[in-house]
Amino acid sequence: MGSENMLAEMREAIEGELKKVISETMQNYPSEYISMLNYQLGWEGDGNAQSAQGKRIRPMLVLLACQAVGGDWHNALPAAAAVELVHNFSLIHDDIQDCSELRRGRPTIWVKWGNAQAINAGDAMLTLAHFAILRLSESLNDADVLNAVILMQTACLKLTRGQHLDIAFEDKDDLPMDLYWKMVEGKTGALLAACLSLGALCGNASIQTINTFYEIGIKIGNAFQVQDDWLGIWGDNELTGKSCTSDLSAKKKTYPILLGIHQGKRFSRAWKEAD
């Protein structure tokens, strides 16, 4: 099978696993409630819903890491669904906290349904992730399932730390670069590291290999966030699907901003004088 066909098969399987988790776990729930989740995941709603699904990078990394260590990627599907649900939980809450009105070119959940319902939808995504990863018991032993849960829970907690630092740093101009990397590890690196290490675990890799995959995920997360920070200022709104002024107006301490501040020249003075 060619690589493109394999990736297409993986993506289709991920969508199927996500839909299975929601349909089996949320039977007899209000249709509008389920529609909110479907909207966030890009399965329905106004505009080009499919483009709003995103690239599903994180669940794809889980499956590819599993295959890379010689495992059957199908066994890692519950973990792939879990990390995608965690990712979308974080996006929903992040949009509320940042007052972001657009996500992937469409109105965000809080814009369409209000803050209270959006928070509830985000909480549902996180809870569904816990149900999803427990489905690993169909292919893994109890000890490995427990380790998988610990990996995901650790990533979730680090996500909250990264978001805490991101918000806290808005009022601080003299921010050391090492704290920026600590924030990035939480906001981006932790979940990517969990993706690779979960995939390796599902492929029955050694502890050393799982740890190596984790460290690779942290480094990929750092690079990913720096690029995202650049796009947050100079990216094309039509391509990124979100405003390129929101980071600046919120005084986010992104990588380009910190570099400008640390140089102590005209940009630094202008930034500190801005209201």
N, C-alpha and C positions, 0 to 999 in steps of 0.2 A: 504494500500500500504506500502511495506517495505521501510525502510530508503534509501537503496541503489537504489531501483527503483525510489523513489521520487527525489533523487539527480540527477539521470540520466535524468529524465524528466525535471528537472530544467535546467540542462546544455543544453539539446537539445533546450529548449525554449529560452535560452539566445542566442545561436547561431542563431536561427531563427530571433530573434529581431534585432540582430546586422546586419544580412544580409538584413533584411527589411529596416532598416534605410539607409544603403548604397545604396541599389538598388533603393529605392524610391526618395532619395535625389540627387543622382548623375547620373540620366539618361542622356544619350548622352555625358557623359564625356569620355575623351580619355581612351582606354582600358589599356594602359600601366600605366596610373595614377591610375586607379582602381586596377590594379594588384599589385601595390606597397602596397596599403592598405590591400588587400587580403593576400599578402605575410606576412606582419607584424602580421596579425591576425591568421596566420597559416592555411589558407585555400588553399594555392597553393605555388608552388616554389620547389626548390631543397631540397633534404634530406627528412626526415620524417616530413612533414608539420604539421601533427596533433599534434605531440609532441611539436611543436613550438607554439601551441596555449597557452601553460601554463595551469595552473590549474583553471583559471577563478575564483580565490578565491574571488575577490572583488565583482563581480556581484552576486556570490552565497551568500555572506554575506547579500547583499541587500534583496534577496528573503527570506532567512532564518530569518532575523530580522523581516520582514513583517509578516511571518507566526508565529513567536514567540509571537507577540502581538495580535494574533487572526485575522489577516487580510488575504485576498486572495492574495497569492504571485504573481499570474498572473497580478494583477494590478500594481505591482512594476517592471515589465519587462522593461519599458522605462528607469527607473532610473538605473536599472542593466546594461543596454546597455550603458548608458551615462557614468557611472563610469569606465567601461572597455575601452571605447574609450578615456577617459581622461588619464587613466593609460598608454595606448599605445602611446598616444601623448607624455607623459613624458618620456617614454622609448626611443622613437626615438630621442628626443632632448638630453636626457642624454647620449646616445651612441655617439652622435656627439661631445658633450662637453668633454666627457671622452676619446674620440678616441678609443672606444671599438669596436673591429672588430667582435666579436661574441655575439650573443644573442640567448639563448635557442638552442645552438649547431649549429646555422647557421650564415652566414655572415649578418651583420646588414644592415639596409636600406642604410646608407650613403656609405658603402663599395660597394654595388651593383649599386647604382644609383648616388652617389656623394652627397656632402654636401647640395648643393642648392636644389636638388629635395627632399632630405630627410627632410629638414626644411619645405618644402612645404607640404609634406605628413603628417608631424606632425601637422602642422597648420590645415590641413583638418580633422584630427582625432579630434582635439579640437572643430572645428566648428560643426562637425557631432554630437558631444556630446551635444551641445546646442540644435540642432534639436531633438535629441533623448529624452531629458528630457521634452521637451514641449509636447511630446505625452502623458504625464501623464494627460493632460486635458481630455482624453477619460474616465478617471475613478475618478479623483479628482476635487474638486472645485477650482476656480481661486486662492483663498487665499493660499491653500495648494500647488498648482503648483508654485506660486511665492516663497513660503518658500523653496520648493525643489530646485528651481533655485538658490536662495541665498545660500543654503547649499553647492551646488556644486561649485558655483563661489568662495565662501570663501575658499573651499578646493583647488581650482586651484591657487588662489593667494598665499596661504600658501605653495603650492608646489614650486612656484617660489622663495619664501623666503628661503625655505630649500635648494634648489639648489644653490642659491646665497651664502649662508653660507658655503655649502660644498666646493664650488670652492674657496671662499675667505680664508677658513681655510687651504688650501694646503700650504700656505707660512707662517703659524704660528705654532710654536712648543709648546708654552706655552698657551694651550687652556684650559680654565676652563671646567669642566665636564658639568656644567649647560648650557653652550652654545652648547655642543654636543647634549643635549636633546632637545634644541630649534631647532637645525637643523633637528633632527630626527622627531620631531613633524611635520615639514613641508614636508620632503621627504617621510615619510611613514605614520605617524599617522593621518595626516589631511584627507587623502583620505579614510583610513579605518574607521575613525570616521564618515565621510560623508556617507559611505556605510551603517553602522548600523543605523544612525539617519534617513537617507532617507528611509530605509526599515520600520522603526518604524512609520515614518510619513505616508507612503503609507498604513500602516495598521491601520490608524486612532488612533494612540496612543496619550496619553496626552503629553503636553509640558514637564512635569517632566520626563516622560519615554523617550522621544526623547533625552532630555539632558543627561540622564543617559547612554543611548546607545552611545551617542557621547563620553562621558568620557571613557567608556569601550574601544571604538575604539582607542582612543589615547594610552591607556595602551597596547593594543594588538600591536599597531604599534611600540611602544618602544621595546617590546620583539622581534617582528619580525625583526627589524633592527639590533638588537644586534646579533641575530642568523645569519642574512645575512652577517654581518661584519665578523663573525667567519668563515663562509663558503668562504668568499672572500679571505681568506689567507690559510686555511687548508682544504677547500672543494675539492671534486673530480671534475676535469674539465669535465669529461664525464657526471657526474650527474647534475652539475650546469649549464652546457652549456656555460660557459664563463671562461676566463682566471683567474687563481688564483694568478697572479702576477700583474695584472693591478692596483689594489688598492695600493700595495706597491710601484710600479714604479711611480705612480702619487702622492705619499706621501699623500694619503687620511688619514684624521684623523678619522679612524674607532675606534670602542670601544676597541679592543685589543691593538691597537697602543697607544691610549691615556692612558690606564692603564699602559703600559710599560714605557711611557714617564714620567708619574707622580710618578712612583716608584724611578726614578732618579738613576738607577743602570746601568749595562753594556749596556742593550738595549737602554736606553735613550741617553747615550753618543754616541753610534754607529749611532743612528738615526739622531742626530744633526750634526754629522760629515759627514754624507753621502751627496753626491752631489745631 
